[in-house]
Amino acid sequence: MSREKRIEQLSAYLKNSPDDTFLNYALAMEFVSAGADEKARETLEKLTKNSPEYTATYYHLGKLLERAGENEEAVRIYQTGIDITRQNREQHALSELQSALNELQNPDW
């Protein structure tokens, strides 16, 4: 199935379940893969508001913000994700977010 078809299909599913966390996340990842960064950002930001415990969102939103040159906002997003993953004891996600933050703040490492 083409990326365009997947985006169409996910969008159709979301009409029936607009707040479905996984469907929104999957749609955001399709937008990222398609290079539709603005749509990806809108979807990921919606997820951080509606489903703040879905921690994978923070990594991908942070990376998107880095590509846009919005490093201060990326730092804020990574730190928010780190706080949530610590509270939820999600060690793998915590490690990924901490690594992304360290790389952003210390590019010469």
QUILINVEN-V411888 format. One line per field, one symbol per residue. ss: DSSP state (@ for helix, = for strand, . for the rest). phi: phi as a letter, one per 20 degrees, with the letter a starting at -180 (. if undefined). A space follows every 50 residues. Layout:
ss = ???
phi = ???
This chain:
ss = ..@@@@@@@@@@@@@@....@@@@@@@@@@@@@@..@@@@@@@@@@@@@@ .....@@@@@@@@@@@@...@@@@@@@@@@@@@@@@@@..@@@@@@@@@@ @@@@@....
phi = .fggfffgfffffffecfdffffffffgfffgfemefffffgffffffee cfeeffgffffgfffgfemeffffgffgffffgfffgelefffgffffff ffffecfef
